[in-house]
Amino acid sequence: MDSVHGSMRRQGLVRPVHGRVLGGVCAGLGQRFGLDPWLARLLFVLALLVIPGSQILVYPILWIVMPSEV
């Protein structure tokens, strides 16, 4: 798991300490891709409407795999 965390940390995919609502996954994705966290959350919800159920699996997996910014 350390190699996965290290790889994500090098790519800039981390869950920020500030700006989290639930786990910080959407805030981290928004930060990585240069989006406002609320826009990333909106896109995440819209994707949930287009492909129902997939984000319910993806979010917890990313929460576990993405390292915290600390």
Sine and cosine of phi, psi and omega as CSV:
sin_phi,cos_phi,sin_psi,cos_psi,sin_omega,cos_omega
0.00,0.00,-0.49,0.87,0.01,-1.00
-0.90,0.44,-0.58,0.81,0.01,-1.00
-0.93,0.37,-0.59,0.81,0.05,-1.00
-0.92,0.39,-0.72,0.70,0.02,-1.00
-0.88,0.47,-0.68,0.74,0.01,-1.00
-0.90,0.44,-0.65,0.76,0.02,-1.00
-0.90,0.44,-0.70,0.71,0.01,-1.00
-0.92,0.39,-0.62,0.78,0.02,-1.00
-0.89,0.45,-0.65,0.76,0.04,-1.00
-0.90,0.43,-0.54,0.84,0.01,-1.00
-0.99,0.14,-0.11,0.99,0.01,-1.00
1.00,0.05,0.21,0.98,0.03,-1.00
-1.00,-0.06,1.00,-0.02,0.04,-1.00
-0.74,-0.67,0.43,-0.90,0.08,-1.00
-1.00,0.04,0.91,-0.41,-0.06,-1.00
-0.92,0.40,0.45,-0.90,0.02,-1.00
-0.96,0.28,-0.64,0.77,-0.02,-1.00
-0.97,-0.24,0.59,-0.81,0.04,-1.00
1.00,-0.07,0.12,0.99,0.04,-1.00
-0.97,0.26,0.56,-0.83,0.17,-0.99
-0.94,-0.33,-0.77,0.63,0.04,-1.00
-0.90,-0.43,-0.98,0.22,-0.01,-1.00
-0.92,-0.40,-0.17,0.98,0.00,-1.00
1.00,0.00,0.12,0.99,-0.04,-1.00
-0.91,0.41,-0.78,0.63,-0.02,-1.00
-0.92,0.40,-0.61,0.79,0.05,-1.00
-0.90,0.44,-0.63,0.78,0.03,-1.00
-0.93,0.38,-0.66,0.75,0.05,-1.00
-0.91,0.42,-0.67,0.75,0.04,-1.00
-0.89,0.45,-0.67,0.74,0.02,-1.00
-0.89,0.46,-0.68,0.73,-0.02,-1.00
-0.91,0.42,-0.64,0.77,-0.07,-1.00
-0.99,-0.17,0.17,0.99,0.09,-1.00
0.96,0.27,0.50,0.87,0.02,-1.00
-0.94,-0.33,0.43,-0.90,0.15,-0.99
-0.91,0.43,0.64,-0.77,-0.01,-1.00
-0.83,0.56,-0.59,0.81,-0.01,-1.00
-0.94,0.35,-0.55,0.84,0.08,-1.00
-0.93,0.38,-0.64,0.77,0.06,-1.00
-0.89,0.46,-0.64,0.76,0.04,-1.00
-0.91,0.42,-0.67,0.74,0.02,-1.00
-0.89,0.46,-0.71,0.70,0.03,-1.00
-0.89,0.46,-0.59,0.81,0.03,-1.00
-0.90,0.44,-0.70,0.72,0.01,-1.00
-0.92,0.38,-0.65,0.76,0.04,-1.00
-0.89,0.46,-0.63,0.78,0.06,-1.00
-0.90,0.43,-0.55,0.83,0.06,-1.00
-0.90,0.44,-0.60,0.80,0.02,-1.00
-0.95,0.32,-0.56,0.83,-0.01,-1.00
-0.97,0.23,-0.69,0.72,-0.01,-1.00
-0.85,-0.53,0.99,0.12,-0.10,-1.00
-0.85,0.52,0.71,-0.70,0.12,-0.99
1.00,-0.02,-0.42,0.91,-0.08,-1.00
-0.91,0.41,-0.64,0.77,-0.03,-1.00
-0.94,0.33,-0.39,0.92,0.05,-1.00
-0.91,0.41,-0.47,0.88,0.09,-1.00
-1.00,0.02,-0.62,0.78,-0.09,-1.00
-0.93,0.36,-0.70,0.72,-0.06,-1.00
-0.85,0.52,-0.79,0.61,0.02,-1.00
-0.89,0.46,-0.57,0.82,0.03,-1.00
-0.91,0.42,-0.71,0.70,0.03,-1.00
-0.91,0.42,-0.58,0.82,0.02,-1.00
-0.87,0.49,-0.63,0.78,0.00,-1.00
-0.97,0.24,-0.66,0.75,-0.14,-0.99
-0.99,0.16,-0.60,0.80,-0.03,-1.00
-0.96,0.27,0.81,-0.59,0.02,-1.00
-0.97,0.26,0.41,-0.91,0.08,-1.00
-0.97,0.25,0.44,-0.90,-0.08,-1.00
-0.93,0.37,-0.37,0.93,-0.08,-1.00
-0.78,0.63,0.00,0.00,0.00,0.00
